[in-house]
Amino acid sequence: MRTISTELILASTALFTLLSGPLVPRSDSVDFLASPAFADSVTGAVINETVAETLSTTAAPGELRSTLIKAAEKLAQGAAVKVVLAPGIYRDDTYDIDFARGNGQDTLLILEGTSAADIIITGADPVDPQQWKQEGGGLYSMPWTNNWGFVTVPWGPSVALGHRNEMLFAAGDAMPFRQCSLELYAVKKPAYFTKDAMEYKLTNTRAPDTLAEGTFGVMERDGILYARPAAGQTMNGCEIAVRKRSLNFTNKNNIVLRNITWTRFANDHMRNNDGVITFGIRYRPRKNETTWQRNILIDRCRFTWNSGAAFEFTGGGYTVRSSRFDHNGRQGFTGGDSDNVRLEDIDLQMNCWRMFMGRAYGWFTAGTKIAMAENIILRKVRAVGNLSPGIWFDIHCKNVLIEDSIAVDNLTQQLFLELSSGPKLVRRFIGAGGKSTASTGLLLQTLGRARVEDSIWYGNCFSTNRWPIKIVHTYAYDRYDSHYLRDPVVYDTIELTGNVISSGRKSSQMLLGYFDTRTNNFTAATPRLGYTGVSNVFFSDAEREDKAFIWQYPKEYREYQGLSAWSNKYDERFARWIAPGFTDPDARDFTLRPDSLLIDRKKSLPEYRMPAALHEELGRFNKWIMNDPERWTDDLDQ
């Protein structure tokens, strides 16, 4: 182990602390996020669940639809309704039901089951075995008349397969057949921030008999779906996704969804109405309480194996708690234009596979991505194995508290905070893994007031990419697009306090980077991005103490600096270079060994040990999607 290079710094600053009091004057606005007053003010959904009538339904064909139509009639009359779902699999078309007509907009609706494992609302139907035709050599075909074509946002994936939404499941298999393109299209993407449409040009076709085992493809021009089962699979009992969405709650307030699973919906990849469930109205005036959707509670629900996202929330007073979002094609869920949101005890696992198929790994997708929202508490959220960033707070999010959460083994950044004057507070967070030229752990990009404290950031990947990878990266750059101009960022100081930032033996990563590459003259209105570090621990098992830090100004670039040089350049106090002594960080065990030099921090630092079952599931998922976590590709689409 390298000798500690900052002992002299530590000794000299200890006297400074004794004489001068607190080291860092705290921003009042960031401190407010840590106060009980802020936690009390962010209520999320506030709902009195007293109802006038309870309706019950079973999974008999058509019964859910008829029951929900009856519920909508009661709501229109102003009567609060609770619909109780009996255990079973529900396959009804219900998206066209209007729950907001008459007095329904503000009248309470509860949809509740006994447990999410027992109540399954599915977008798939069984395939009649008589429809399958044996083509020979283990290849099967069936008629396919749902010519859905390509659907995505203008800035969508660069490969057409990411714009599809077909899903085929073999009997008894949780994972679907992996989709392959039989009709090959070139995709022409419009310029960013335009409303121009994608352009598609058929360039070639692929013979169906080239399909590998466990895959399927669609010849849309011929109206045929082809599939080749893997060993042990049978085409008898297959299910295919035929419904795109489940429920439409546009304009509807006061909703409770509890103990229900939504799965196998072939939903689109559009910015509007792309979720399995539709909420809210987009692009409304901010803070207009008469038009914003409000009081939505999603409790103990699951969204799994849908082609798009679960939903997008917009409005005021949302709570998502004790719920799971896994294996969804675009992302877990998303949010925008919102206020007063609580996200608590949530699993975001192995989402974004459809975007991965389309080679879209970094933009507009994440385990969860939230933009233009304020007064948010994200607590006890676990983002694992998403083929994208793990948790992403995008443009103009204010008053954000993130705590007691983890993001590990997501493809790019684990936690990404972008384009906002803030304030934001992150505490007791673990971010580990990832492959990105920007950051593998924490990316703080074009921000104002932000503090990160008592958190763990770890990386251990090797890159052949010419750009250095940072485990933690603070970054400001010239940006004058419509997102920025909507609310120009007031730059402030990024504070890192009590963090542990380390890398493993095979890592080629830097621990911490500071970039402010803006070319304008810095003024009081647009000051240089500030940095303050206090009591942070740094270490690299790859013996990289002298190459662990990097900084860049418009005309100044310094790469591969040690801790002493970094501390002399920036306000980095009480820094230590010591091995943290985690039990097995590469196996995602971030408990401290008894002999750890940080054992005195055991109560203040977060801990996480990935369950063995999740390790195994993540391995099966990466094999299915053909993602090799050990392989770095230089052309990740950032």
C-alpha positions in Angstrom: 0.0 0.0 0.0 1.2 3.5 -0.8 2.3 5.7 2.1 -0.1 8.4 3.2 0.9 11.5 1.3 -1.3 14.0 3.2 -0.3 13.5 6.8 1.3 16.9 7.0 -1.9 18.5 5.5 -3.9 16.7 8.1 -1.8 17.8 11.0 -1.8 21.4 10.0 -5.5 21.6 9.3 -6.4 20.1 12.6 -5.2 23.2 14.4 -7.1 25.4 12.0 -10.3 23.6 12.8 -9.8 23.9 16.6 -9.2 27.7 16.3 -11.7 28.7 13.6 -14.7 26.4 14.1 -16.6 24.7 11.2 -14.5 24.3 8.1 -17.1 24.9 5.5 -19.8 27.5 5.7 -22.9 25.6 4.7 -25.4 27.0 2.2 -28.7 27.7 4.0 -30.6 26.3 1.0 -28.7 23.0 1.0 -29.0 22.8 4.8 -32.7 23.2 4.6 -32.9 19.9 2.5 -31.4 18.1 5.5 -33.9 19.5 8.0 -37.0 17.9 9.3 -38.9 20.9 8.0 -38.1 20.0 4.4 -39.0 16.3 5.0 -42.3 17.4 6.5 -43.1 19.8 3.6 -42.7 17.1 0.9 -45.8 15.1 1.6 -46.3 13.4 -1.7 -49.8 12.2 -2.2 -52.2 13.2 0.6 -55.3 11.0 0.2 -58.2 10.1 2.6 -59.0 6.5 1.5 -62.6 6.6 2.7 -64.8 5.4 -0.1 -68.5 5.4 -0.8 -68.6 2.0 -2.6 -66.4 -1.1 -3.1 -66.6 -3.1 -6.3 -65.0 -6.5 -6.7 -63.8 -8.2 -9.9 -62.3 -11.5 -10.9 -60.0 -12.3 -13.8 -62.9 -13.8 -15.9 -62.6 -12.4 -19.5 -64.2 -9.0 -19.7 -65.0 -8.7 -16.1 -62.3 -6.2 -15.2 -63.4 -4.0 -18.1 -67.1 -4.0 -17.1 -66.2 -3.4 -13.4 -64.0 -0.4 -14.3 -66.7 1.0 -16.6 -69.1 0.8 -13.6 -66.4 2.5 -11.4 -66.1 5.3 -13.9 -69.9 5.8 -13.8 -69.8 6.0 -10.0 -66.9 8.5 -10.2 -68.8 10.7 -12.6 -71.6 10.9 -10.1 -69.1 12.0 -7.4 -69.0 8.7 -5.5 -65.5 7.5 -4.3 -64.9 4.0 -5.4 -62.6 1.1 -4.5 -62.1 -1.7 -6.9 -60.8 -4.9 -5.4 -59.1 -7.4 -7.8 -59.2 -11.1 -7.0 -56.1 -13.1 -7.7 -55.6 -14.0 -11.3 -54.3 -12.9 -14.7 -56.3 -10.0 -16.3 -56.2 -9.6 -20.1 -58.9 -6.9 -20.7 -58.7 -3.9 -22.9 -59.3 -0.9 -20.6 -57.3 2.0 -21.9 -60.3 3.7 -23.5 -62.2 4.1 -20.2 -62.5 7.8 -19.1 -62.2 8.1 -15.4 -62.2 11.9 -15.4 -65.6 12.7 -16.9 -68.3 14.4 -14.9 -67.3 14.7 -11.3 -64.7 12.0 -11.8 -61.7 14.3 -12.0 -61.3 14.9 -8.3 -63.2 11.8 -6.9 -61.1 9.1 -5.3 -60.4 5.9 -7.2 -58.6 3.0 -5.6 -57.5 -0.1 -7.5 -56.2 -2.7 -5.1 -55.2 -6.4 -5.0 -54.1 -8.7 -2.3 -50.5 -8.8 -3.4 -48.6 -7.9 -6.6 -47.5 -11.5 -7.0 -51.2 -12.6 -7.3 -52.7 -9.8 -9.4 -51.3 -9.8 -12.9 -52.6 -7.3 -15.5 -50.9 -8.4 -18.8 -50.7 -7.0 -22.3 -50.1 -10.4 -23.8 -52.4 -13.1 -25.0 -51.8 -16.8 -25.6 -50.9 -17.8 -29.1 -53.2 -20.5 -30.6 -50.8 -23.5 -31.2 -52.6 -24.0 -34.5 -51.2 -20.7 -35.8 -47.6 -22.0 -35.7 -46.2 -23.4 -38.9 -43.1 -25.5 -38.9 -40.7 -24.1 -41.5 -38.1 -26.8 -40.9 -34.8 -26.9 -39.0 -36.5 -25.8 -35.8 -37.9 -22.6 -37.3 -41.5 -21.6 -36.8 -43.8 -18.9 -38.4 -47.2 -17.4 -37.6 -49.3 -14.6 -39.2 -48.6 -11.2 -37.8 -50.9 -8.4 -38.7 -50.0 -5.8 -36.1 -47.9 -3.6 -38.3 -46.8 -1.3 -35.6 -43.7 -0.1 -37.5 -41.2 2.2 -35.8 -42.2 4.5 -32.9 -39.8 6.7 -31.0 -39.0 10.2 -30.1 -37.0 12.3 -32.7 -33.9 11.9 -30.6 -34.4 8.2 -30.2 -32.0 5.2 -30.7 -29.7 5.2 -33.8 -30.6 1.5 -34.6 -34.1 0.7 -35.7 -34.5 -2.4 -33.4 -34.7 0.1 -30.5 -37.9 1.5 -32.1 -39.8 -1.8 -32.1 -42.2 -3.1 -29.4 -43.0 -6.7 -30.2 -42.4 -9.3 -27.4 -42.8 -13.1 -27.6 -42.6 -15.3 -24.5 -42.2 -19.1 -24.3 -44.3 -21.0 -21.9 -42.9 -20.9 -18.4 -40.1 -18.4 -19.3 -39.8 -15.1 -17.6 -37.5 -13.7 -20.2 -38.8 -13.3 -23.7 -37.3 -14.4 -27.0 -34.7 -11.9 -28.0 -35.8 -9.9 -30.9 -33.7 -9.6 -34.1 -34.2 -7.5 -37.2 -35.2 -9.4 -40.4 -36.0 -6.1 -42.2 -32.9 -3.9 -42.0 -33.5 -0.2 -42.0 -31.1 2.7 -42.0 -32.2 5.4 -39.5 -31.7 9.1 -40.1 -32.1 11.1 -37.0 -33.1 14.8 -37.1 -31.0 17.5 -35.4 -31.3 17.6 -31.6 -34.1 19.8 -30.1 -36.2 19.8 -33.3 -39.6 18.2 -33.9 -38.6 16.6 -37.2 -39.4 13.0 -37.5 -37.1 10.0 -37.8 -36.5 8.8 -41.3 -36.3 5.1 -42.1 -35.0 3.5 -45.3 -35.2 -0.2 -46.0 -31.7 -1.3 -47.0 -31.8 -5.1 -46.9 -33.5 -8.2 -45.5 -32.2 -11.1 -43.6 -33.4 -14.7 -44.2 -35.5 -16.0 -41.4 -33.6 -19.2 -41.2 -30.6 -17.2 -40.0 -32.4 -16.6 -36.6 -30.4 -18.1 -33.7 -32.0 -20.2 -31.0 -34.1 -18.3 -28.6 -34.8 -15.4 -31.0 -37.6 -14.1 -33.2 -38.1 -11.5 -35.8 -40.9 -9.9 -37.9 -41.3 -9.6 -41.6 -43.8 -6.8 -41.5 -44.2 -6.4 -45.2 -45.1 -10.1 -45.5 -47.2 -10.1 -42.3 -45.2 -13.0 -40.7 -43.5 -13.5 -37.4 -40.7 -16.0 -37.3 -39.2 -17.7 -34.1 -36.7 -20.3 -33.3 -37.0 -21.8 -29.9 -34.0 -22.7 -27.8 -33.3 -26.1 -26.4 -36.0 -26.9 -23.8 -38.4 -24.4 -25.2 -41.7 -25.2 -27.0 -44.0 -23.0 -29.1 -47.0 -24.5 -27.3 -48.2 -22.1 -24.6 -46.4 -19.1 -26.1 -47.7 -15.6 -25.3 -47.3 -12.5 -27.4 -47.7 -8.9 -26.4 -50.8 -7.4 -28.2 -51.9 -4.5 -26.0 -49.9 -1.3 -25.8 -51.3 0.3 -22.7 -53.4 -0.5 -19.7 -55.0 2.6 -18.0 -55.5 6.2 -19.0 -55.7 8.6 -16.1 -55.3 11.8 -18.1 -56.9 14.7 -16.1 -57.7 12.3 -13.2 -56.7 13.2 -9.7 -56.8 11.2 -6.4 -55.7 7.7 -7.5 -54.4 4.8 -5.5 -52.9 1.8 -7.2 -51.8 -1.0 -4.8 -50.6 -4.6 -4.9 -50.8 -5.0 -8.7 -48.3 -6.2 -11.4 -48.4 -4.9 -14.9 -46.4 -6.9 -17.4 -45.9 -7.7 -21.2 -47.3 -4.5 -22.6 -46.0 -3.6 -26.1 -46.0 0.1 -25.3 -44.3 2.7 -27.6 -41.2 4.7 -27.0 -42.7 8.2 -27.2 -42.3 11.1 -24.9 -46.1 11.5 -24.5 -48.3 8.6 -23.4 -45.5 6.0 -23.7 -46.2 4.4 -20.3 -48.2 1.3 -19.5 -50.3 3.8 -17.5 -50.9 7.4 -18.7 -50.9 10.1 -16.1 -51.2 13.9 -16.3 -51.0 16.5 -19.0 -47.7 17.6 -20.3 -46.6 21.2 -21.1 -49.1 22.8 -18.7 -48.2 26.1 -17.0 -46.0 25.4 -14.0 -47.5 25.7 -10.6 -51.1 25.9 -12.0 -52.8 24.0 -9.3 -56.2 24.0 -11.1 -54.8 22.1 -14.0 -51.9 20.0 -12.6 -52.6 16.4 -11.8 -52.3 15.7 -8.1 -52.5 13.1 -5.4 -51.3 9.9 -7.1 -50.2 7.0 -4.8 -48.5 3.9 -6.3 -48.0 1.4 -3.5 -46.5 -2.1 -3.5 -46.8 -2.5 -7.3 -44.6 -4.0 -9.9 -43.9 -3.2 -13.6 -41.9 -5.9 -15.3 -41.0 -6.9 -18.8 -42.8 -4.2 -20.7 -41.4 -2.9 -24.0 -41.4 0.8 -22.9 -41.5 2.6 -19.5 -44.0 2.0 -16.7 -45.3 5.6 -16.6 -44.4 9.2 -16.5 -45.6 11.4 -13.6 -46.4 15.1 -14.1 -48.1 17.3 -11.6 -48.1 17.8 -7.8 -48.3 15.3 -5.0 -46.9 12.0 -6.2 -45.8 9.1 -4.0 -44.3 5.9 -5.3 -43.3 3.5 -2.5 -42.4 -0.1 -1.9 -42.6 -0.9 -5.6 -40.5 -2.6 -8.2 -39.6 -1.7 -11.8 -37.6 -4.3 -13.6 -36.8 -5.5 -17.1 -38.7 -2.7 -18.8 -37.4 -1.8 -22.3 -37.1 2.0 -22.2 -36.7 2.6 -18.5 -38.3 2.0 -15.1 -40.3 5.2 -14.9 -39.8 8.9 -15.6 -41.1 12.2 -14.4 -41.3 15.8 -15.4 -42.9 19.2 -14.6 -43.7 18.0 -11.1 -43.7 19.3 -7.5 -44.0 17.5 -4.1 -42.8 14.0 -4.9 -41.7 11.2 -2.7 -40.0 8.1 -4.1 -39.2 5.6 -1.4 -38.2 1.9 -1.1 -38.1 1.3 -4.8 -36.2 -1.3 -6.9 -35.1 -0.3 -10.4 -33.4 -3.3 -11.9 -32.3 -4.4 -15.4 -34.3 -1.9 -17.3 -33.5 -0.2 -20.7 -32.9 -3.4 -22.7 -34.9 -2.1 -25.7 -32.8 1.1 -25.8 -29.6 -1.1 -25.5 -30.8 -3.0 -28.6 -31.0 0.4 -30.4 -27.6 1.5 -29.2 -29.0 4.2 -27.0 -27.2 4.0 -23.7 -26.9 7.4 -22.3 -29.5 10.0 -23.4 -33.2 10.2 -22.5 -33.1 6.8 -20.7 -32.2 5.6 -17.2 -33.4 3.4 -14.4 -35.4 6.5 -13.6 -35.0 9.9 -15.2 -36.6 13.0 -13.7 -36.6 16.5 -15.2 -38.1 20.0 -14.4 -39.3 18.9 -11.0 -38.8 20.3 -7.5 -39.3 19.4 -3.9 -38.4 15.7 -4.3 -37.3 13.1 -1.7 -35.7 10.0 -3.2 -35.0 7.5 -0.4 -34.0 3.8 -0.2 -34.0 3.5 -4.0 -31.9 0.6 -5.4 -30.9 1.0 -9.1 -29.1 -2.2 -10.2 -28.0 -3.5 -13.6 -29.9 -0.9 -15.8 -28.4 -0.6 -19.3 -28.2 3.1 -18.9 -27.5 5.6 -16.1 -29.0 4.3 -12.8 -30.7 7.4 -11.4 -30.7 10.7 -13.4 -32.0 14.1 -12.3 -32.0 16.0 -15.5 -32.7 19.6 -16.3 -34.0 22.2 -13.7 -34.6 20.0 -10.7 -34.6 22.0 -7.5 -34.8 21.1 -3.8 -33.8 17.5 -4.3 -32.9 15.2 -1.4 -31.3 11.8 -2.2 -30.4 9.5 0.6 -29.8 6.0 1.7 -29.9 4.7 -1.8 -27.6 2.6 -4.1 -26.8 2.5 -7.8 -24.5 -0.4 -8.9 -23.6 -2.1 -12.1 -25.6 0.3 -14.3 -24.1 0.6 -17.7 -23.0 4.3 -17.6 -23.3 6.7 -14.7 -24.6 5.5 -11.4 -26.0 8.8 -10.2 -26.2 11.8 -12.7 -27.2 15.3 -11.6 -27.5 17.7 -14.5 -28.3 21.3 -15.5 -29.8 22.9 -12.4 -29.1 25.8 -10.1 -30.1 23.5 -7.3 -30.0 23.0 -4.4 -29.4 19.2 -4.2 -28.2 17.1 -1.3 -27.0 13.5 -1.6 -26.1 11.6 1.5 -25.4 8.0 2.3 -25.3 6.8 -1.3 -23.3 3.9 -2.9 -22.5 4.2 -6.5 -20.3 1.4 -8.1 -19.6 0.1 -11.6 -20.4 1.5 -15.0 -18.6 2.4 -18.2 -18.7 5.9 -19.4 -16.2 8.5 -20.6 -17.9 11.0 -18.3 -18.1 9.1 -15.0 -18.7 5.7 -13.7 -20.0 6.7 -10.3 -21.2 10.3 -9.8 -21.5 12.9 -12.5 -22.3 16.5 -11.4 -22.8 18.4 -14.6 -23.6 22.1 -15.1 -24.8 22.6 -11.5 -25.3 25.3 -8.9 -25.6 24.4 -5.3 -25.0 20.8 -4.5 -23.6 18.8 -1.6 -22.6 15.1 -1.5 -21.8 13.6 1.9 -21.0 10.3 3.6 -21.2 8.3 0.4 -19.2 5.6 -1.4 -18.1 5.8 -5.0 -16.2 2.8 -6.5 -15.0 1.8 -10.0 -12.9 -1.0 -11.4 -13.1 -1.0 -15.2 -10.3 -0.7 -17.7 -10.9 1.4 -20.8 -9.0 1.7 -24.1 -10.9 4.9 -24.7 -8.6 7.9 -25.3 -10.6 10.0 -22.7 -9.8 9.4 -19.1 -12.7 8.1 -17.0 -13.5 9.6 -13.7 -15.3 7.9 -10.8 -16.6 11.2 -9.6 -16.7 14.1 -12.1 -17.8 17.7 -11.6 -18.2 19.5 -15.0 -19.4 22.8 -16.4 -19.3 23.6 -20.1 -20.6 26.0 -22.6 -24.3 25.3 -23.1 -26.8 27.6 -24.7 -29.5 25.2 -26.0 -33.2 25.6 -25.2 -33.0 23.5 -22.0 -30.3 25.8 -20.6 -31.9 29.0 -21.8 -35.2 28.1 -20.1 -33.6 28.7 -16.7 -29.9 29.6 -16.9 -27.8 27.9 -14.2 -26.4 30.0 -11.4 -23.1 28.3 -10.7 -22.1 27.8 -7.1 -19.8 25.4 -5.1 -19.9 21.7 -5.3 -19.3 20.3 -1.8 -18.0 16.7 -1.2 -17.8 15.9 2.5 -17.0 12.6 4.1 -17.0 10.5 0.9 -15.0 7.4 0.1 -13.8 7.4 -3.5 -11.8 4.4 -4.5 -10.9 2.1 -7.4 -9.9 -1.5 -7.9 -6.7 -3.2 -9.1 -7.6 -3.4 -12.8 -8.9 0.2 -13.0 -7.6 2.7 -15.4 -9.9 5.3 -13.9 -9.2 8.6 -12.1 -10.8 9.1 -8.8 -12.0 12.7 -9.1 -12.2 15.2 -12.0 -13.0 18.9 -12.1 -13.7 20.5 -15.5 -14.9 24.0 -16.2 -14.3 24.4 -19.9 -16.6 27.4 -20.5 -14.9 29.9 -22.8 -16.8 33.0 -21.7 -15.3 35.5 -19.2 -16.3 34.6 -15.7 -18.3 37.2 -14.0 -20.3 37.5 -10.8 -23.4 36.3 -12.7 -21.5 33.3 -14.2 -18.7 32.5 -11.8 -16.3 29.6 -12.1 -17.7 26.4 -10.8 -16.5 26.1 -7.2 -15.3 23.0 -5.4 -14.9 22.2 -1.7 -13.9 18.9 -0.2 -13.7 18.0 3.5 -12.7 14.7 5.1 -12.8 12.7 1.9 -11.0 9.4 1.7 -9.3 8.5 -1.6 -7.6 5.2 -2.7 -6.7 3.2 -5.7 -5.6 -0.5 -5.5 -4.0 0.0 -8.9 -1.2 2.1 -7.3 -2.4 5.3 -9.0 -2.0 7.9 -6.2 0.0 10.2 -8.5 -2.5 9.8 -11.3 -5.8 10.0 -9.5 -7.0 13.5 -10.1 -7.6 15.7 -13.2 -8.6 19.3 -13.8 -9.3 21.5 -16.8 -10.0 25.1 -17.4 -10.5 26.6 -20.9 -6.8 27.2 -21.3 -5.4 25.0 -18.6 -5.3 21.2 -18.6 -3.7 19.0 -15.9 -3.9 15.3 -16.1 -2.6 12.6 -13.7 -2.1 14.6 -10.5 -1.6 13.3 -7.0 -3.6 14.1 -3.9 -1.0 16.7 -2.7 -1.2 18.6 -6.0 -5.0 18.4 -6.0 -5.2 19.6 -2.4 -2.9 22.6 -3.2 -5.0 23.5 -6.2 -8.5 23.2 -4.6 -10.2 23.6 -1.3 -9.6 19.9 -0.3 -9.1 19.6 3.4 -8.5 16.7 5.7 -8.1 14.3 2.8 -6.7 10.9 3.4 -5.2 8.3 1.1 -5.9 5.0 2.7 -7.5 1.7 1.7 -11.1 1.7 2.8 -11.2 -2.0 3.7 -14.4 -3.0 2.1 -15.2 -6.8 2.3 -15.4 -7.4 -1.5 -16.3 -4.3 -3.5 -16.1 -6.1 -6.9 -18.7 -8.6 -5.6 -20.7 -5.5 -4.5 -20.1 -6.1 -0.8 -19.5 -2.7 0.7 -19.5 -3.7 4.3 -16.4 -2.8 6.3 -14.0 -5.5 7.4 -13.2 -5.5 11.1 -9.6 -4.4 10.4 -10.8 -1.5 8.2 -9.1 1.9 8.9 -12.6 3.4 8.5 -14.3 1.2 11.1 -14.9 4.4 13.1 -17.1 5.6 10.2 -19.3 2.5 10.3 -22.3 4.3 11.6 -22.1 7.2 9.1 -21.2 5.4 5.9 -23.8 3.3 4.0 -23.5 -0.4 3.6 -24.7 -2.8 0.9 -24.2 -6.5 0.1 -25.7 -7.6 -3.2 -27.9 -10.7 -2.6 -26.6 -13.9 -4.4 -30.0 -14.3 -6.2 -29.6 -10.8 -7.7 -26.1 -11.6 -8.8 -27.4 -14.6 -10.6 -30.3 -12.8 -12.2 -28.1 -10.0 -13.4 -25.8 -12.6 -15.0 -28.8 -14.3 -16.8 -30.1 -10.9 -18.0 -26.7 -9.8 -19.4 -26.4 -13.1 -21.2 -29.8 -12.7 -22.7 -29.2 -9.1 -23.9 -25.6 -10.0 -25.0 -24.0 -7.5 -22.8 -20.5 -8.3 -21.5 -20.0 -6.2 -18.3 -16.2 -6.9 -18.6 -15.9 -5.5 -22.1 -15.5 -1.8 -22.6 -16.7 -0.4 -25.9 -15.3 3.0 -27.0 -18.4 4.0 -28.9 -21.0 4.1 -26.2 -23.6 6.6 -27.4 -23.3 9.4 -24.9 
